[in-house]
């Protein structure tokens, strides 16, 4: 093996680890920002200003991880911190994705649950692809608004 190729592969591995650490830091920042916003402002104000906030942090350069790898990292952090609010999680993700150079939408919907009560849910849309956990069931929700 050539010395140069070994150096190249070490640099490549190091860069990928640095990017993953950066993703974790940004995710924690966006989660903390989301929690902070929900403690200070009304839901209506947060929903109305989420696009502005995402645009404030918008980055034109995408990170070297794709949107699904980023989502997997978020799920690990979310599960570790036991975050269960789908809307707060989506707002955190929208901000984080903007920082990473991706444009995503938050889709919100409602449906009647098995007890005939109204259920609401929010999820991230990356283009036409819903980004959900494997246990999330979004079929049957009537789309109510998009952020």
Secondary structure by P-SEA (a helix, b strand, c coil): ccaaaaaaaaaaaaaaaaaaaaaaaaaaaaaaaaaaaaacccaaaaaacaaaaaaaacccccccccaaaaaaaaaaaaaaaccccaaaaaaaaaaaaaaacbbbbbbbbbbbccccbbbbbbbbbcccccccccccccccccccccc
